[in-house]
Amino acid sequence: MLAAVTAVAATGMLVTAPNASAGTSEVTNPGFESGNASWHEKVTPFAGHLINNSSAWPAHSGTGKAELGGQGLTGMSRISQQVTVPASRVPVLSFWVRSDVVSGGSAGFGFRQLIVEATADDGTPYELHDRMNKAGTSGSYEKVTVTLPDAFYRSTPQNVNISFTVIEDSANRMPFLIDDVNMEYRFKMIDRPVIIPGGIFRPIGG
């Protein structure tokens, strides 16, 4: 956690900077409990819904989750949602992911199968996270947290598209489950003196 700015002036005054957190976004339908509401699904060439509540692959919480890949066919599956990053805030994406090696899967060459991206409002995509097709998460969910690049920190709000894409071929059958997607917005702490009448205060580690 970012440390608060603290110091004691000659007068004995104690000053504390605001908390680093600026609140949590309202990612619509973050746990997929309302099906595919507010999420865009794209599947090619096979058909079907990526967001489901099937008990064959349990969710991290609740019953809904996104199930990408796992078809054992050459193709691509993707879910995406647009969020608005407030002005002068640092966006931090978090989500839970599970990937299991299934019978007859992961027999081919290793490649990046899951790719998580954020696309800025000027159309530039930035890769945030990826996963290979060769190793699963041992039947459990893992939390991933990643801070978006400086391109998403601006003085005005911007629309950002968050996407999860799985690329698969017939020799690599591995489903990736995504659940509980969240975007937190934080203040950007600048390591420089804070000048206050009666003294100069600097950020300190904690």
N, C-alpha and C positions, 0 to 999 in steps of 0.2 A: 504494500500500500504506500502511496506517496505520502511523505512525511509532511506534517503541518509546519508552517513557518513560525518558529518561536524564538523569542529572545527577551531579555530583560533590559530595559533602558536604565539610564542613571536614576530615573525617577521611580524605578521599581515596577513600571507598567509591563504586563504580560500581553503579548499580541499573538493570536492564532489565526492562520489563514483558513479560508473556507474549505470544507471537505472536498476531496478530489472528485467525488461522484456528483454528477449533475442530473441524475434520474435515469430511469429505465424506459426504453421505448415501448410503445404499444404495437409490437409485431403482431399483426392480426392472425388469429388462429395459430399461435406458436407451437402448440402441442398436437395440431391436426385433429382435435376432438370434433371439429365441425366439418370433417371430410376435407374436400379440396377447396373450401371457401377461402377466398383471397390468395390462393396459390395457383400459379399457372403450371400445368403439367404438359410435358412434351415427351412423346415416346415414338421412336422410329427404329425399325419398320413395324414392330409388333404393336398391338393395341392393348388397351386396358388401363385401369387407374393405378397410379403409383401410390396414392394416399389411401390407406385402408385401415381397418381395425381387425384384421384376421388374427386369430390366436396362434396360427402356425409360426409367426414371428412376433413375439410380444413387444409392446411398446416400452419405452423407458418409464413413462408415467401415463396414467389413464389407459385408454385403449387405442387411440389413433397414433399413426406414425407414417412416414414416407418410406416406401420400399423401392429402392433403385437397383436395377440389375437383377442378377439371379435367374435369368431366363435361359442361359446356356445358348444364346443366339447372338449373332453379330448385330449390334445396334447401339442405340444411345437412349438414355432416359434422364430427364431433367425436371426439377421443380425450381420455381423462382418466385420472388415477391419483391415489390418495390416498397422501399421505406424512405422516409424523409429525414435526413440528418440535419439537426438544428444548426444555426450559425454558431461559429466559435466553439464547437464541441468536438471531442475526439471520440469517434465511434468504435466500440469494441463488440465484436460478434462472438457469441458462444452458442454451442449446440452439442447434442449428444449423438454419438455414432456407434454403431455395432456392425461388424462384418464377420461372417462365418464362412469357413471353407465347407462346401457341401460335396456330396458324393459326385465324383466325376468332374470336379471343378479344379481350377488352378493347375492344369496340366501343361499349359503352354508357356510362352515367354512371359517374363515379368514386365509390367508396364504400369503407368499411373492410371488407375481405374476410376478413382473418385477425385474430382477436381471441384473445389469451392472457390467461387469468384465473386467479386464486387465490381459492378460496372458503374462508373461515374456518369453524371448527367451529360457529359460531352461524348459519351459512347466508348470511352476507354476502359477496357476490362483489366482488373488486377487480380492475380491469383493469390488467394489467402491461405490455402491448405490443400494438400493432396494425400492420397493413400494408394499404396501399391495393391496389386491383386494377389500377392503371394502369402500374406499373413493376416489372419483374422484377429479379432479381439477376444478370443477364448470364450465366446458365448455371453459376453457382458458388454454393457455400454461404457464408452469412455467419453469424458467431457473434453471438448476442444474450445479454447478461448484464444482469439487472435485480435490484435489491434490493427485497424485499417491504416493504410499508408497515409502520409501527409497530404496526398491529393484530395482526401476526403475531409480535410480540415479547412474550412473557408469562413469568410466573414458574412456570408449569406447562406441560407438553407439550400440544400440540393437534394434531388431525388436520386436514390441509389438502388440499383437492382442487385439483389443477393440471389445467387443460383448455386445449386448442387447438381453436378452432372456425373453420371456414371457411363463409361464407355466399356463395352463388353464384346467379346467374340465367342465363337462356339467352343473354344478350348479353355475358356476361363469363366467358369460359372461361380460367381460370388455375389450374394446380395449385400447391399449396404443399407442399413436402416438409419434414418435420421429422425430425431425427435427433439422437442423442447428448444426451439430456435429462439434466440433472444438477442437484442441489440441494446447495449448500455452506452450512454453518452457521458463523457467525463470532461472536466475542465482540463485545459492544457496548462500544466505547471511549468513556469519558466524559472530557471535557475539564475536569478539575478537579485540584487538587493531590493528590498521593499522599503522605500523611504517614508518614514512617518515622523511627524514633528516630535523632536525630543530624542531621536535615535535612528539608527539604520539596522534593519533586520534582514538576515539572510536565511534561505532555506537550509535546513540541516537534515542529515540522514536519520532514519529511525528504524 
